[in-house]
């Protein structure tokens, strides 16, 4: 400091001297010279010692170690450096005050450690400054790990992880904030609002999905919380409904049980969101309530059981007494005894069941049960006695019936067997030629009224001598109320005639017919030539052959069907309906097609008529005109069932006591199937044929040695084997045989191990029929049993048959149908008469 003072003093002297030397005035009026300013320079200022250096205002001077700068808003700067003796220097400046800016000293070479640190610091700074994960990763990846230490590399890895975490945290903030807001929401609306407030552009698609899931979960949790509250409230409510404080009657017990059931149901299926802990108190309550209800119900049930048991005993006792009263004072029937025994057993069961009643309460019923035993035993003894008598009488009646039927089916006129080829049963249906025991259809001749064509005629001799001169004839009508089972293709029907006076005999026949089904044809409009617009027409008599000649109106009778006509014979009258003035309408069908028959009556009575005949329904032609209005002109016509067919069956005459007096069988035909084949047709047949069908008839068994006596009707099967020989007039006639077996007797169809052999008989080509076995030929054999227990009777009886329906007129085809009759005897103990019908099964 001193040196600077001395220097300043010397500088000041120098400056003063300088001024004086320049002729400066010494007057005190002149201003004092401005002393030079000491300028601070560094030791290596780079100026030459003792030299004045002037720098213009605003200018600079570069030295070897720095730069001097003179302010531009002042005077020029003059600088002088004076070296001191001690080695220091003094720098003065006059005018403007210059400033010195030293140059940066040269950077010394960096060490490896410094370079590693610099590389590390730069990389770390870049990582920490990165805005994205990719940028941070790139800043990390740029560093050559050989330029830094292993620790620095670890620190950079840590810095990268930290920065990525920070970047991710920053990126997750909108998502996390929104998720936290959603999860913290107290209501569904608040949760939804938190979700809706999220900027979808600030989050990823996955975050958006996660937020949606979080919202759904939160709403679900809030809803569950709501359900939990509701379910707890419901359990509390139902719990309060259970009242077991008073269970004195069934209504109160039932009410408590209903409340218990309701709470149990709520616990089982109505509280899915509650924990077992939440429900524990109610489970305990249910257990206690059930225990109380069970105990109360036990007492009530016992009272109820007592009441029921007393009522049951009363009913059972009343039923037993009623069952005993049913046969009081008379012989009990088996059903009455069974009822009484069942009633007594029922009373015993009720006594055993009455476990809640005392012995005193059951005493009267026990007494009734005990006393009924004797009553029933006495009644049963009386029943058994009566039953024994009844069985004896029934057996006697059965034996008598068997004897009567045995006699009834025996040949008449003293003959020892039936002779089917001569007088006993013939194929003729003309009453004037009828033989004894004859039966068949009417044929519409003058001797046989038309209404009888659909009925059965029975002709019986008036005495025991066969005669054709004085037969007694009965007409049997169809029984439409009785169903008769068919035998294969043979339809069964019952015919009967009950005499109302005299002997009041009953005549009954079971007939089986081979009737074909209706046959469909062309359209109605085609068959009857209806025009395109015509829906009705008038049939005329000549229209049967397709012509219309303007004759009297008439229909083909067999094609007319009117359901309201229920009569089987005679006339039927149709009257006008009350609300119609001019015509009569009757629903029906023609040729199988539905429609309406319209009649215009001209008689005073205003009626129309029809006649029921064997040919069909004949519509009236006097004072009336009939028209048929078809319902569907395109419906196909359908012919009625065959009116030409073969039949077979059995018939019986019973007296007023129901005892049979005459029994026989028949086979016949109706229409054009014929009595048989002509000799011309028959001579044209050849080869073999098998016929299969059924047989019916009556039988009687009797024994004089204590055997079984019985009688009744039977159904069986019939098989015929025919050999037609060689065709031609000079050929052999051939033969035929058959078997009747598979017998079923009575209405119950009880099996009988019987068979009837129809012994082989020759054909007679001259009559185209079968030559039946006569009395000396014995044409049948009756066999009973089978295997080692078979028992065959001697040949007896006879049989005959007719062949019908040869559709090919002798061109080689065999007849289609066979019908016949037979009789057989089993020694002196059995008698049988039957008829059969069979259709062609195969031909060779």
PEDACOR-V668085 format. One record per pair of residues at least 24 apart in sequence whose C-alpha atoms are under 8 Angstrom apart, sorted by the first residue. I is the first residue (numbers start at 1). J is the second residue. D is the distance in Angstrom with one decimal. If there is no record, write none. Layout:
i: [I,I]
j: [J,J]
d: [D,D]
//
This chain:
i: [4,7,11,12,35,36,36,36,37,37,37,37,38,38,38,38,39,39,39,39,39,39,39,40,40,41,41,42,45,47,48,49,49,49,49,50,50,50,50,51,51,52,52,52,52,53,53,53,54,54,57,65,65,66,66,66,66,67,67,67,67,68,68,68,68,69,69,69,70,70,70,70,71,71,71,115,116,116,116,117,119,119,119,120,120,120,123,124,124,127,127,127,128,128,128,130,131,132,132,133,133,133,133,136,136,136,171,172,174,174,174,175,175,175,178,179,179,182,182,182,183,183,183,186,187,188,188,188,191,191,191,224,227,228,228,228,231,231,231,231,232,232,232,235,235,235,235,238,238,239,239,239,242,244,244,244,247,247,248,249,250,250,253,253,253,256,257,257,260,260,260,302,305,306,306,306,309,309,309,309,309,310,310,312,313,313,313,313,314,316,316,316,316,316,317,317,317,319,320,320,324,324,324,331,331,331,331,332,332,332,332,333,334,337,337,337,340,341,344,344,398,398,398,399,399,399,401,401,401,401,402,402,402,402,402,402,403,403,403,404,404,404,405,405,405,405,405,405,405,406,406,406,406,406,406,406,407,408,408,408,408,409,409,409,409,409,409,409,409,410,412,412,412,413,413,413,414,414,416,417,417,417,417,418,418,418,418,419,419,419,419,420,420,420,420,420,420,420,421,421,421,421,423,424,425,425,427,427,427,429,431,431,432,432,433,433,434,434,434,435,435,435,435,435,435,435,436,436,436,436,436,436,437,437,437,437,437,438,439,439,439,440,440,440,440,441,441,441,443,450,450,450,451,451,451,451,451,451,452,453,453,453,454,455,456,474,476,476,476,486,487,487,487,488,488,489,489,489,490,490,490,491,503,503,504,504,505,505,505,505,506,506,506,506,506,507,507,507,507,508,508,508,509,509,509,509,510,510,510,511,511,511,511,512,512,512,513,513,513,513,514,514,514,515,515,515,515,515,515,516,516,516,517,517,517,518,518,518,518,518,519,519,519,519,520,520,520,520,521,521,521,521,522,522,523,523,523,523,523,524,524,524,524,524,524,525,525,527,530,535,535,535,535,536,536,536,536,537,537,537,538,538,538,539,539,552,553,553,553,554,554,554,554,554,555,555,556,557,557,557,557,557,558,558,558,558,559,559,559,559,559,559,560,560,560,560,560,560,560,561,561,561,561,561,562,562,562,562,563,563,567,568,568,569,569,569,570,570,570,571,571,571,571,572,572,572,572,573,573,573,573,574,574,574,575,575,575,576,576,584,590,591,591,591,591,592,592,592,592,592,593,593,593,593,593,593,593,594,594,594,595,595,595,595,595,596,596,596,596,597,597,597,597,598,598,598,598,599,599,599,599,600,600,600,601,643,643,644,644,644,644,644,645,645,645,645,645,646,646,646,646,646,647,647,648,648,648,648,648,649,649,649,649,649,650,650,650,650,650,663,664,664,664,664,665,665,665,665,665,666,666,666,667,667,667,667,667,668,673,673,674,674,675,675,675,676,676,676,676,676,677,677,677,677,677,677,678,678,679,679,679,679,680,681,681,682,682,682,683,683,683,683,683,683,683,684,684,684,684,684,684,685,685,685,685,685,685,685,685,685,685,686,686,686,686,686,686,686,687,687,687,687,687,687,688,688,688,688,688,688,688,689,689,689,689,689,689,689,689,689,690,690,690,690,690,690,690,690,691,691,691,691,691,691,691,691,691,691,692,692,692,692,692,692,692,692,693,693,693,693,693,693,693,694,694,694,694,695,695,695,695,695,696,696,696,697,697,697,697,698,698,698,699,699,699,699,700,700,700,701,701,701,702,702,702,703,712,712,713,713,714,714,714,714,714,715,715,715,715,716,716,716,716,716,717,717,717,718,718,718,719,720,724,733,733,733,733,734,734,735,735,735,735,736,736,736,736,736,737,753,753,753,754,754,754,754,755,755,755,756,756,756,756,756,757,757,758,758,769,769,769,770,770,770,771,772,772,772,772,773,773,773,773,774,780,780,780,781,781,782,782,782,783,792,793,793,793,794,794,796,796,796,797,797,797,797,798,798,798,799,814,815,816]
j: [90,90,36,36,94,92,93,94,92,93,94,97,90,91,92,93,90,91,92,93,97,98,99,91,100,91,100,102,102,81,81,80,81,82,83,80,81,82,83,80,81,78,79,80,81,78,79,80,78,79,96,102,103,100,101,102,103,100,101,102,103,98,99,100,101,98,99,100,96,97,98,99,96,97,98,147,147,148,149,148,143,147,148,148,152,156,156,156,159,159,160,163,159,160,163,163,167,164,167,163,164,167,168,160,163,164,203,203,198,202,203,203,207,211,211,211,214,214,215,218,214,215,218,222,222,218,219,222,215,218,219,273,273,271,273,274,270,271,273,274,271,274,278,263,266,267,282,262,263,263,282,285,289,289,292,293,293,296,296,300,297,300,293,296,297,293,290,293,286,289,290,356,356,354,356,357,350,353,354,356,357,354,357,350,347,350,351,365,365,343,344,346,347,350,347,365,368,343,344,347,372,375,376,379,382,383,386,379,380,382,383,383,383,376,379,380,376,376,369,372,709,710,711,702,709,710,659,660,710,711,700,701,702,709,710,711,700,701,702,659,660,661,659,660,661,663,699,700,711,699,700,701,702,711,830,831,661,660,661,662,663,662,663,664,698,699,831,832,833,831,464,465,466,464,465,466,464,465,775,775,796,797,798,775,797,798,823,774,775,797,798,772,774,798,799,800,821,822,771,772,774,800,466,466,665,666,667,668,675,457,459,473,468,469,468,469,459,468,471,459,460,461,466,467,468,471,460,461,466,467,468,471,461,662,663,664,665,666,665,666,667,666,667,668,669,668,669,670,670,613,614,615,568,569,570,612,613,614,614,613,614,615,614,495,495,507,507,508,509,512,512,693,694,693,694,514,515,693,514,515,837,515,655,656,655,656,653,654,655,656,653,654,655,656,658,651,652,653,654,651,652,653,649,650,651,652,649,650,651,647,648,649,650,647,648,649,645,646,647,648,645,646,647,641,642,643,644,645,646,641,642,645,640,641,642,638,639,640,641,642,638,639,640,641,636,637,638,639,636,637,638,639,636,637,633,634,635,636,637,593,633,634,635,636,637,633,634,637,633,629,630,631,633,627,628,629,630,627,628,629,626,627,628,627,628,621,621,625,626,618,619,620,621,626,618,619,618,615,616,617,618,619,615,616,617,640,590,591,592,616,639,640,588,589,590,591,616,617,618,588,589,590,592,617,586,587,588,589,587,588,612,612,613,611,612,613,611,612,613,609,610,611,612,609,610,611,612,607,608,609,610,607,608,609,606,607,608,606,607,608,628,637,638,639,640,636,637,638,639,640,630,631,632,635,636,637,638,630,631,632,628,629,630,631,632,628,629,630,631,626,627,628,629,626,627,628,629,624,625,626,627,624,625,626,625,670,671,669,670,671,672,673,669,670,671,672,673,670,673,804,817,819,819,837,819,820,835,836,837,696,697,834,835,836,696,697,698,834,835,698,697,698,833,834,697,821,833,834,835,820,821,835,819,820,821,835,836,819,804,805,804,805,802,803,804,768,769,802,803,804,767,768,769,803,804,806,767,768,765,766,767,768,810,809,810,765,768,810,727,728,729,731,733,765,810,727,728,729,810,811,812,724,725,726,727,728,810,811,812,813,814,723,724,725,726,727,812,814,723,724,725,726,843,844,721,722,723,724,725,843,844,721,722,723,814,840,841,842,843,844,719,720,721,722,840,841,842,843,719,720,721,817,818,838,839,840,841,842,717,718,719,720,838,839,840,841,717,718,719,836,837,838,839,718,836,837,838,740,834,835,836,837,834,835,836,832,833,834,835,832,833,834,830,831,832,833,830,831,832,829,830,831,828,829,830,829,745,746,745,746,743,744,745,746,749,743,744,745,749,740,741,742,743,744,741,742,743,836,837,838,838,838,763,762,763,764,765,762,763,760,761,762,763,760,761,762,763,770,761,784,785,786,782,783,784,785,782,783,784,780,781,782,783,824,781,782,798,799,801,802,803,800,801,802,800,798,799,800,801,797,798,799,800,798,822,823,824,824,825,824,825,826,826,826,825,826,827,826,827,823,824,825,822,823,824,825,822,823,824,823,843,840,840]
d: [7.4,7.1,7.6,7.3,7.7,5.9,5.6,5.0,5.3,5.2,6.2,7.6,7.3,5.8,4.4,6.4,7.9,5.3,5.3,6.2,7.6,7.6,7.8,6.7,7.9,7.0,6.6,7.8,7.8,7.2,7.1,7.5,5.2,5.6,6.3,5.9,5.2,5.1,7.4,5.7,6.7,6.5,5.5,4.6,7.6,5.5,5.0,6.2,4.2,6.3,7.2,5.9,5.7,6.7,5.4,3.9,4.6,5.5,5.1,6.3,7.4,6.2,5.4,4.4,6.4,5.3,5.3,6.4,6.4,6.5,4.5,6.7,6.8,7.2,6.8,8.0,5.8,4.8,7.0,7.3,7.7,7.2,7.0,6.5,6.5,7.5,7.6,6.1,6.8,7.0,6.3,7.0,7.1,7.7,6.0,7.9,7.1,7.7,6.4,7.7,5.4,6.5,7.8,6.4,7.1,7.1,7.8,7.7,7.3,6.8,6.9,6.4,6.6,7.5,7.6,6.2,6.9,7.2,6.3,7.1,7.3,7.8,6.2,7.8,6.9,7.7,5.6,6.8,6.5,7.2,7.3,6.9,7.1,7.8,5.8,6.2,7.3,5.7,7.8,7.5,7.9,7.7,7.9,6.7,6.9,7.6,7.5,7.0,5.6,6.5,7.0,7.9,7.7,6.5,6.8,7.3,7.3,6.1,7.2,7.0,7.5,6.7,6.2,7.1,6.9,7.3,7.8,7.0,6.5,7.2,7.5,7.0,7.0,7.5,5.7,6.2,7.3,7.4,5.4,7.8,7.6,7.7,7.9,6.5,6.7,5.9,6.9,6.9,8.0,6.8,8.0,6.5,5.0,7.3,6.3,6.3,7.2,6.2,5.8,7.4,7.9,7.7,7.7,6.8,6.3,6.0,7.7,6.2,7.4,7.6,5.9,6.7,7.3,7.1,7.5,6.9,7.1,7.3,6.1,7.1,6.8,6.1,7.7,7.2,5.2,6.4,6.9,7.8,7.6,7.0,5.3,6.2,6.4,6.1,5.2,4.9,7.4,7.9,6.7,6.9,6.3,7.2,8.0,5.9,7.4,7.6,7.5,6.0,6.9,7.3,5.1,7.2,7.8,7.9,7.5,6.0,7.9,6.3,5.1,4.7,5.4,6.5,4.9,6.2,7.9,7.9,7.2,7.1,6.7,7.5,5.7,6.9,7.1,4.7,4.4,5.9,7.8,7.9,7.9,6.5,7.7,5.6,7.8,7.6,6.1,6.6,6.8,5.9,6.6,7.8,6.7,7.0,7.7,6.8,6.3,6.1,7.7,7.8,7.5,6.0,7.3,6.9,7.1,7.6,7.9,7.0,7.1,6.2,6.9,7.9,7.3,7.6,7.3,7.5,5.9,7.8,6.3,5.8,7.0,7.0,7.4,7.4,6.9,6.3,5.1,7.3,4.9,5.0,5.6,6.6,7.3,7.1,7.3,7.9,7.8,6.2,8.0,7.0,7.6,5.8,7.9,6.9,7.2,5.6,7.6,7.0,7.1,6.5,7.6,5.9,5.7,7.9,8.0,5.5,7.2,7.2,4.9,5.3,6.8,7.7,4.8,7.9,5.4,7.7,7.2,7.8,7.2,7.3,7.7,7.4,7.6,7.4,6.0,6.7,7.3,6.2,7.8,8.0,4.7,7.1,7.8,7.1,6.7,6.3,6.8,5.5,6.7,5.6,4.6,5.5,5.7,5.2,6.5,7.5,8.0,7.3,5.9,4.6,6.6,5.5,5.4,6.5,7.0,5.7,4.0,6.5,5.5,5.6,6.4,6.6,5.8,4.4,6.9,5.4,5.4,5.9,6.7,5.8,4.2,6.7,5.8,5.7,6.4,6.6,5.5,7.6,7.7,5.8,7.8,5.7,5.2,8.0,7.5,5.0,6.9,6.1,5.2,4.8,4.5,7.2,5.3,5.2,7.1,7.6,6.5,5.8,4.1,6.5,5.8,5.2,5.8,7.7,5.2,6.1,7.1,5.1,5.4,4.1,6.1,7.5,5.5,5.8,5.8,5.5,5.6,5.2,6.1,8.0,8.0,6.4,6.1,7.7,6.6,7.3,6.0,4.3,5.9,6.2,6.3,6.8,7.0,5.0,6.7,7.2,8.0,7.0,6.4,6.6,7.0,7.8,6.7,7.8,6.8,7.6,7.2,6.9,7.6,6.2,4.5,4.7,5.0,7.5,5.7,4.2,6.4,7.4,5.5,4.6,7.2,7.4,7.0,6.9,7.9,6.4,5.0,6.7,7.0,5.8,7.8,5.6,5.2,6.2,8.0,7.2,7.4,6.6,4.4,6.6,7.7,6.3,7.2,6.4,7.8,7.4,4.8,6.0,5.7,5.3,7.1,7.0,5.8,4.4,6.1,5.6,5.3,6.1,7.5,6.7,5.9,4.5,6.6,5.6,5.1,5.8,6.9,4.9,6.7,6.9,6.7,7.7,7.7,5.3,5.6,5.8,7.4,7.8,5.3,4.6,6.4,7.2,7.2,7.8,7.7,6.5,7.0,5.8,7.3,6.3,5.9,7.5,6.8,5.5,4.3,4.7,7.7,5.8,5.2,6.6,7.6,6.7,5.7,4.5,6.3,5.6,5.0,6.1,7.3,6.4,5.5,4.4,6.3,5.5,5.2,6.6,6.7,6.9,6.1,7.4,5.1,4.0,5.6,6.0,5.7,5.3,6.5,7.6,6.0,6.3,6.8,7.9,7.7,7.3,7.2,7.1,6.6,7.3,5.8,6.0,6.2,6.3,7.0,7.6,5.6,7.3,6.9,5.5,7.5,6.8,6.8,7.7,8.0,8.0,6.5,7.6,6.9,6.6,6.7,5.8,5.8,7.4,6.2,6.2,6.0,5.7,6.6,6.6,7.6,7.7,5.9,5.5,6.4,7.7,6.8,7.8,7.1,6.7,6.6,5.4,5.2,5.3,7.7,5.2,7.2,6.6,6.6,7.6,6.7,5.6,5.6,5.3,5.7,5.0,7.6,6.1,4.5,6.2,5.5,6.8,5.6,5.1,5.5,7.5,7.6,6.4,7.7,4.9,5.5,7.8,4.9,6.5,6.3,6.1,7.8,7.2,5.2,7.7,6.1,7.4,5.3,6.9,6.3,7.5,4.7,5.4,5.0,4.9,6.4,7.6,6.0,5.4,6.1,7.0,7.4,5.6,7.5,5.5,4.4,5.9,7.8,5.7,5.3,6.1,5.2,6.6,7.3,7.2,7.5,5.7,4.1,6.3,7.2,5.7,4.8,6.3,6.1,5.5,5.4,6.4,5.7,5.0,6.6,7.6,7.3,5.3,5.2,4.5,5.3,7.3,7.7,5.9,4.7,6.6,4.8,5.6,6.5,6.0,5.9,5.1,6.5,7.4,5.7,3.9,6.1,4.8,5.7,5.8,6.4,7.1,6.7,5.6,4.1,6.5,5.5,5.6,6.4,7.4,5.7,4.0,6.2,5.9,5.7,6.5,7.3,5.7,4.3,6.6,5.7,5.4,6.5,5.4,4.4,6.7,8.0,4.8,6.4,5.6,6.9,6.1,5.9,5.6,6.5,5.6,4.3,6.1,7.9,5.9,5.4,6.5,7.9,6.5,5.7,5.3,4.5,6.2,5.5,5.9,7.3,6.6,7.4,6.8,7.3,7.8,7.9,7.1,5.5,6.5,5.9,6.0,5.8,6.6,5.5,4.1,5.2,5.4,5.5,6.5,7.3,8.0,6.4,5.8,5.2,7.0,7.2,5.6,4.6,6.3,6.0,5.3,6.7,6.5,5.5,4.7,6.4,7.6,5.1,6.6,7.9,6.9,7.3,6.0,7.2,6.3,6.1,6.9,7.2,6.7,5.7,5.0,8.0,8.0,5.2,6.5,7.8,6.2,7.9,7.3,5.8,6.7,7.8,6.4,6.6,6.0,7.9,8.0,7.5,5.2,6.1,7.3,6.9,7.9,5.6,5.9,7.3,5.0,4.5,6.5,5.7,5.6,6.8,6.5,7.3,7.5,5.0]
//
